[in-house]
Amino acid sequence: MYKSILKCSIAAVALSLTSMALHAESYPTKPVRLIVPFPPGGSVDYVARTISQKFSENLGQTIVVDNRGACQISCVLRS
């Protein structure tokens, strides 16, 4: 009795992990936004664009750098 319960629970865990792995392959489906809380043209913008190129190569997804000069934490949370 306990062996059959153990086998069923192992099978259920294996199936759930397999389904999670299949769903994880398509992430991210939309372009990723990198919010920079400084105006464009500065050193922070340069670093953000350099990092976004590496992220784009690793993820295989478009990274959009969104410069928001004088941005507070509230404007980042609204995005």
Residue pairs with C-beta under 8 A, 6 or more apart in sequence:
28 59
28 61
31 61
31 62
31 63
31 64
32 55
32 59
32 61
32 62
32 63
32 64
33 63
33 64
33 66
33 79
34 48
34 51
34 52
34 55
34 63
34 64
34 65
34 66
35 66
35 68
35 71
35 76
35 79
36 44
36 45
36 48
36 65
36 66
36 67
36 68
37 68
37 69
37 70
37 71
37 72
37 75
37 76
38 44
38 45
38 67
38 68
38 69
38 71
39 45
39 67
39 69
39 70
40 67
40 69
45 65
45 67
48 65
49 65
52 63
52 64
52 65
53 63
55 63
56 62
56 63
66 79
68 75
68 76
